[in-house]
Amino acid sequence: MGSGEKNAGAASTRAATAAGPAACTAAASGPAATAAAAPAGPAGRAGVGVDVGSTATKVAVVDAYGELVYTALMPTGYSSVDAAARARECLEAAGFSPDRSGVRVVATGYGRVAVPFADKVVTEITCHGRGAARLFGGQGTVVDVGGQDTKVIRLRGGRVIKFVMNDKCAAGTGRFLEVMADRLGVGHDELSELARAGEPIKISSMCTVFAESEVISLVGRGEPRESIARGVVESVVGRVATLAGSAGGAAPYFLTGGLCDNAYVVERLSATLGAPVTTCPEARYAGAIGAALAALDLG
């Protein structure tokens, strides 16, 4: 385990609810948990990362020493511009206003150009790679399962050396799981619990729309929901593993994105890749953390 992961784990243990708008699901860690508006290191410097994804917007703040001191999560919703405005409200409520002296902001993700208070925009591959290196160490393969795309990033010495993306189809993404869970009439977490109890049924369609039709047919045939759910999960991890193979991915593997807290998906992905997959709660903020570290570089 890298020092970054240890620090992140410790920060998670000290997590506290941060004051702010109801739209923010926020956690502050370390000294900022009790005094978020206090100077974050020399001259009150802080780096802010705003990752506007297709499904969720993540915010991360690091102090002048690069320590994670604040995170916030909110749905992106219909408008990336509105999501950016809500992110700003969260930052202001936590004492990290973009207007404050010493605070610099980098935006990344699907809606990065919609963040008017950003000092710079940086690609999501660069930010996810840097954030993952900060959390897990700089050597290995990062698998990021987002709402609308999946990224596999190879790291060496903390730098991105190769990446591949599946951004043309929602198959193998969080959206795929969401659509199938809805079709089965269950929530995201319940889908995984059902899958754990089922026998896998092969879902062969490569397209989310056709796969949904396939699931409807399976339901109509009276197949157990548990087995259909298992087939859905196996379909996702199979596609992710294939993408990892096309990137020349090799252990150690690190999972970032919204599925990092889904223990069953992590378990099945590890089995399919034939190697352990490491993750942590902060991993869903990897892109925002990488952006926050890049913001510190701006001085």
Residue, then its C-alpha position, 0 to 999 in steps of 0.5 A: m500500500g502506498s503512502g497516499e493510500k495510507n493517508a487517504g485511509a486515515a482521512s476516511t477514518r476521521a471523516a466528518t460531515a461538513a456544513g454546506p448546502a443540502a445539495c452537497t454530500a460532503a465530508a471534510s477530513g483532518p484539521a479542516a473537519t473542525a475548521a474548514a475556513a482555516p488557512a490550508g498550509p502556508a499562506g492559506r494555499a489550497g488546490v481545488g479539483v472539480d470533476v464534472g462527470s456525466t452522472a455525478t460531480k465530485v469536488a476535492v480540496v488539498d492543502a498546500y502539502g497535498e493532503l486531502v482535506y475536503t470532498a463533496l459529491m452531487p448529481t450532475g443532473y441536466s446541466s453541467v453549468d448548474a452542477a458547477a454552480r452547486a459545486r461552488e456553493c459547496l466550496e464557499a460553505a466549506g471555506f474554500s471560495p474560489d475567490r479566496s486568496g491562495v485558492r486555485v481551481v482546476a476543472t476536469g471531466y465531461g463538463r470541465v468547460a462548464v466551470p467558469f471559476a476554474d483557473k485551468v481545465v485538464t483532461e480527465i485521463t491526466c487527472h484520474g491518473r494523477g489522483a489514482a497515483r496519489l491514492f494507490g502509488g504510481q505503478g499499476t493499472v487504473v480501471d475507472v468505471g464511470g456513468q457513461d464511459t470506462k477508462v483503463i489507465r496504465l501508470r509507471g512512475g506516477r505518470v500515464i504511459k497508456f490508456v484506452m476508453n470505451d466512450k461509444c457505448a454504455a455497455g460495461t459502465g455504471r449506466f448499464l448497471e443502472v438500466m438493468a437494475d431498473r429493469l429488474g425493479v431493484g436498486h443498485d446495491e440490491l442488484s449486487e446482492l441478488a447477483r451474489a445468490g444467482e447462477p450466471i446467465k450469459i447476456s451476449s448483446m454488446c449494446t445496452v439497448f439490445a441487452e435490455s431487450e435480452v433481459i426483458s426476454l429472460v424475465g419473460r421466460g421466468e428466469p430467476r432474478e438472481s441469475i439475471a442479475r449475476g449475468v448483468v454483473e458478469s457482462v460488465v466485468g467481462r467488458v471491463a476486463t477485455l478493455a484492460g487487456s487491450a491496454g496491456g493492463a497488468a497487476p496491481y489493479f486499482l478501481t476508481g469511480g462510482l463502483c468503488d464501494n460495490a464489494y461484489v463488483v470488486e470481487r468479480l472483477s478481481a476474479t475475472l482479471g485473475a489478480p486482486v483489485t484494490t480500491c477505497p472510498e476516496a477512489r470515486y474522487a480520483g479525478a477531482i483529487g488529481a485536478a486538485l493536485a494540478a491546481l496546487d501546481l499553478g502556485 
